[in-house]
Amino acid sequence: MGLLCAKLRDCCCFPSFSCCGTSSPPAEEFQLLILGPSGSGKTELGHRLSRVPRAPDDQEATNGVRCYELAAEELPARLQLTEVGGNPEMQRLWKHYHASSHALIYCFDLGSDPDELQASFALLTDCLLGTQLAGKPVLLVASRHRDGVQLYDVEYAFALEELAKSCGCPLLICHMDDVEDLQRGVRWLCHQLLARKSQLEQRVRYDVNMQVWQRRKRSLLSSGKLAQVHQQRFRRQTRKILPAIQGIGLMRPSTAPPNIFFVSSQHEESPKL
């Protein structure tokens, strides 16, 4: 059962049209990335937000990529969600999804021990500091519970506010098992996306272009074509050797004077009388 259920309208028309015949403007669309360690609740969160029931036999950890869509009527934006697996092998691929994302949803297991929480937030720090996710909104979503541990305890124990300031990311923490808290987090995320729409779209275009160029550059370097391109572009023009030196024959240049004078380096002695 989904968390963000669409409310039924009293109007008999379609949701995108009003009774007066005027259509509502299309919702803005944003790309969101769902990351987190393996077993942190990413897949469960994706199914809850997309209101698609999870199959009973689909309980294995994600070893790849899953896509969801969140387009509830009460939300002012349409969110395309991309979940990437959290095992160590998939973590190496996270960076390839940073550029095309407008925001990050990071899941962590609140019921895990402090060392595992420390490792989880260390992964979050690596995702935000000096990467293409820096400066983009971040929604932290907790799964499960731990006796005596609250969300604000996690926020202060792991210096999440300082992390948000250092990377310039607006950050909010919520719990997926609390329906109202999760709805509040999603509404906050939509507000951040709409408020920074032009800035985020420009940033995504720049990051994607740079990513494409870096891949193209690595491909050219690996194949040796980049060095060949530079060699052809900056090649110096070779000087033509005179045919006389090449042994073809004597040929004077057109700019040479009509007569050639030879100057001896030693003064010849005058003949004795």
C-alpha positions as CSV (number, residue, x, y, z in Angstrom):
1,M,0.0,0.0,0.0
2,G,1.4,3.3,-1.0
3,L,2.3,6.1,1.3
4,L,1.5,9.0,-1.0
5,C,-2.0,8.1,-2.2
6,A,-3.7,10.4,-4.6
7,K,-6.8,12.0,-3.3
8,L,-10.0,11.5,-5.3
9,R,-11.5,14.7,-6.6
10,D,-15.2,15.5,-6.6
11,C,-14.9,16.6,-10.2
12,C,-15.7,14.0,-12.9
13,C,-13.1,15.3,-15.3
14,F,-9.7,13.9,-15.9
15,P,-7.0,15.0,-13.4
16,S,-5.2,17.1,-16.0
17,F,-8.2,19.1,-17.0
18,S,-10.7,21.2,-15.1
19,C,-14.4,21.5,-15.7
20,C,-14.0,24.8,-17.4
21,G,-12.0,23.2,-20.2
22,T,-8.6,24.8,-19.3
23,S,-5.7,22.4,-18.8
24,S,-3.4,22.7,-15.8
25,P,0.3,23.3,-16.6
26,P,2.4,20.1,-16.7
27,A,4.3,19.3,-13.6
28,E,8.1,19.9,-13.6
29,E,10.1,16.7,-13.9
30,F,13.3,16.0,-11.9
31,Q,15.8,13.1,-11.8
32,L,16.5,11.8,-8.3
33,L,19.1,9.3,-7.3
34,I,18.5,6.8,-4.5
35,L,21.7,5.5,-2.8
36,G,22.7,3.8,0.4
37,P,24.5,0.7,1.6
38,S,23.1,-2.7,0.9
39,G,20.1,-3.5,3.0
40,S,19.3,0.1,3.9
41,G,15.8,0.1,2.5
42,K,16.3,1.7,-0.9
43,T,14.1,-0.8,-2.8
44,E,11.3,-0.6,-0.2
45,L,11.4,3.1,-0.3
46,G,11.2,3.1,-4.1
47,H,8.1,0.9,-4.0
48,R,6.4,3.0,-1.3
49,L,7.0,6.3,-3.1
50,S,5.9,4.9,-6.5
51,R,2.8,3.2,-4.9
52,V,3.7,-0.1,-6.7
53,P,3.4,-3.1,-4.4
54,R,6.6,-5.1,-4.0
55,A,6.3,-8.7,-5.1
56,P,6.6,-11.2,-2.2
57,D,9.5,-13.1,-4.0
58,D,11.4,-9.8,-4.6
59,Q,13.2,-9.5,-1.3
60,E,16.8,-9.8,-2.5
61,A,19.2,-6.9,-2.4
62,T,19.5,-4.9,-5.6
63,N,22.5,-5.8,-7.7
64,G,21.9,-3.3,-10.5
65,V,19.6,-0.4,-11.2
66,R,15.8,0.0,-10.5
67,C,13.7,2.9,-11.8
68,Y,10.5,4.3,-10.2
69,E,8.2,7.2,-10.8
70,L,6.6,9.4,-8.2
71,A,3.8,11.5,-9.8
72,A,1.2,12.0,-7.0
73,E,-1.4,14.7,-7.6
74,E,-0.7,16.5,-4.3
75,L,2.9,17.0,-5.3
76,P,3.9,20.0,-7.5
77,A,6.6,18.0,-9.4
78,R,7.1,14.6,-11.1
79,L,10.0,12.7,-9.7
80,Q,11.9,10.1,-11.6
81,L,13.7,7.8,-9.1
82,T,16.8,5.8,-10.0
83,E,18.0,3.3,-7.4
84,V,21.5,1.9,-7.7
85,G,22.6,-1.2,-5.7
86,G,24.6,-0.7,-2.5
87,N,27.0,-3.6,-2.5
88,P,30.8,-2.8,-2.8
89,E,30.8,-3.6,-6.5
90,M,27.9,-1.3,-7.2
91,Q,29.3,1.5,-5.0
92,R,32.1,2.0,-7.5
93,L,29.5,2.8,-10.1
94,W,27.6,5.5,-8.1
95,K,29.8,8.3,-9.4
96,H,28.5,7.7,-13.0
97,Y,25.0,8.7,-11.9
98,H,25.9,11.9,-10.0
99,A,25.9,14.2,-13.0
100,S,22.4,13.6,-14.3
101,S,20.7,13.8,-10.9
102,H,19.0,16.9,-9.6
103,A,18.9,15.6,-6.0
104,L,19.9,12.7,-3.8
105,I,17.9,10.4,-1.5
106,Y,20.2,8.6,0.8
107,C,18.9,5.6,2.8
108,F,20.5,4.3,6.0
109,D,19.6,1.6,8.6
110,L,18.8,3.3,11.9
111,G,18.8,-0.2,13.6
112,S,22.4,-0.9,12.8
113,D,25.3,-0.6,15.2
114,P,27.3,2.7,15.5
115,D,30.2,1.3,13.5
116,E,27.9,0.5,10.6
117,L,26.3,3.9,10.8
118,Q,29.7,5.5,10.8
119,A,30.6,3.6,7.6
120,S,27.2,4.5,6.0
121,F,27.7,8.2,6.6
122,A,31.3,8.0,5.4
123,L,29.9,6.8,2.1
124,L,27.5,9.8,2.1
125,T,30.5,12.1,2.7
126,D,32.3,10.6,-0.2
127,C,29.2,11.1,-2.4
128,L,28.9,14.8,-1.6
129,L,32.3,16.3,-1.0
130,G,34.0,17.4,-4.2
131,T,31.7,15.5,-6.5
132,Q,28.9,16.4,-8.9
133,L,26.3,16.0,-6.2
134,A,27.8,18.8,-4.1
135,G,25.3,21.7,-3.8
136,K,22.2,19.6,-4.7
137,P,19.4,18.8,-2.2
138,V,19.8,15.7,-0.1
139,L,17.0,13.8,1.7
140,L,18.2,11.3,4.3
141,V,15.7,8.5,4.9
142,A,16.1,6.1,7.8
143,S,14.8,2.6,7.9
144,R,13.9,0.4,11.0
145,H,14.2,1.6,14.6
146,R,16.7,1.4,17.4
147,D,15.6,1.7,21.0
148,G,16.6,5.0,22.5
149,V,18.0,6.4,19.3
150,Q,16.2,9.3,17.6
151,L,16.9,11.0,14.3
152,Y,18.2,14.2,16.0
153,D,20.7,12.0,17.9
154,V,22.0,10.7,14.6
155,E,22.1,14.2,13.1
156,Y,24.3,15.5,15.9
157,A,26.4,12.4,16.5
158,F,27.6,12.2,13.0
159,A,27.8,16.0,12.3
160,L,25.3,16.0,9.4
161,E,24.7,19.7,9.7
162,E,28.4,20.5,9.3
163,L,28.5,18.1,6.3
164,A,25.6,19.9,4.7
165,K,27.3,23.2,5.1
166,S,30.7,22.0,3.9
167,C,29.3,20.7,0.6
168,G,26.6,23.4,0.2
169,C,23.7,20.8,0.2
170,P,20.3,21.5,1.7
171,L,19.7,18.5,3.9
172,L,16.7,17.0,5.7
173,I,16.3,13.7,7.6
174,C,13.1,11.7,8.0
175,H,11.9,8.1,8.6
176,M,10.2,6.0,6.0
177,D,8.1,4.1,8.5
178,D,6.5,7.4,9.7
179,V,4.0,8.3,6.9
180,E,3.6,11.9,7.8
181,D,7.4,12.4,8.3
182,L,8.1,10.8,4.9
183,Q,5.5,13.0,3.3
184,R,7.0,16.0,4.9
185,G,10.4,15.0,3.6
186,V,9.1,14.5,0.0
187,R,7.3,17.9,0.0
188,W,10.5,19.6,1.3
189,L,12.5,18.0,-1.5
190,C,10.0,19.1,-4.1
191,H,10.1,22.7,-2.7
192,Q,13.9,22.7,-2.9
193,L,13.9,21.4,-6.5
194,L,11.4,24.0,-7.7
195,A,13.1,26.8,-5.8
196,R,16.4,25.9,-7.5
197,K,15.0,24.8,-10.8
198,S,17.0,27.0,-13.2
199,Q,20.2,26.6,-11.2
200,L,19.9,22.8,-11.0
201,E,19.1,22.4,-14.7
202,Q,22.1,24.5,-15.7
203,R,24.2,22.5,-13.3
204,V,23.0,19.1,-14.6
205,R,23.7,20.2,-18.3
206,Y,27.2,21.3,-17.4
207,D,28.0,18.2,-15.4
208,V,26.6,15.9,-18.1
209,N,28.6,17.6,-20.8
210,M,31.8,17.4,-18.7
211,Q,31.2,13.8,-18.0
212,V,30.7,13.1,-21.8
213,W,33.9,15.0,-22.5
214,Q,35.9,13.1,-19.9
215,R,34.8,9.8,-21.3
216,R,35.6,10.9,-24.8
217,K,39.0,12.1,-23.7
218,R,39.8,8.8,-21.9
219,S,38.7,6.9,-25.0
220,L,41.0,9.0,-27.3
221,L,43.9,8.7,-24.9
222,S,43.6,4.9,-24.6
223,S,43.5,4.5,-28.4
224,G,46.3,7.0,-29.0
225,K,44.1,9.2,-31.2
226,L,44.4,12.2,-29.0
227,A,48.1,12.5,-29.5
228,Q,47.7,12.0,-33.3
229,V,45.1,14.8,-33.4
230,H,47.4,17.2,-31.6
231,Q,50.3,16.3,-33.8
232,Q,48.4,17.0,-37.0
233,R,47.0,20.2,-35.6
234,F,50.2,21.7,-34.4
235,R,52.6,20.3,-37.0
236,R,55.4,22.7,-38.1
237,Q,55.7,23.3,-41.7
238,T,58.9,21.7,-43.1
239,R,61.4,23.8,-45.0
240,K,62.1,23.0,-48.6
241,I,65.7,22.1,-49.2
242,L,67.3,23.7,-52.2
243,P,67.7,21.3,-55.2
244,A,71.4,22.2,-55.4
245,I,71.9,20.7,-51.9
246,Q,69.8,17.6,-52.9
247,G,72.1,17.1,-55.9
248,I,69.5,17.7,-58.5
249,G,71.4,20.7,-60.0
250,L,72.3,24.3,-59.4
251,M,69.4,26.6,-59.1
252,R,69.5,30.2,-57.8
253,P,66.5,31.6,-56.0
254,S,64.5,34.3,-57.7
255,T,65.4,36.8,-55.0
256,A,69.2,36.4,-55.4
257,P,71.3,39.3,-56.8
258,P,72.3,39.1,-60.5
259,N,76.0,38.7,-59.7
260,I,77.7,36.7,-57.0
261,F,80.8,38.2,-55.4
262,F,83.3,36.1,-53.6
263,V,85.2,37.6,-50.7
264,S,88.4,36.0,-49.6
265,S,89.0,35.8,-45.9
266,Q,92.8,36.2,-46.4
267,H,94.5,39.1,-48.2
268,E,96.4,37.9,-51.3
269,E,99.9,39.1,-51.5
270,S,100.7,41.3,-54.4
271,P,103.2,39.9,-56.9
272,K,106.8,41.0,-56.6
273,L,108.3,43.0,-59.4
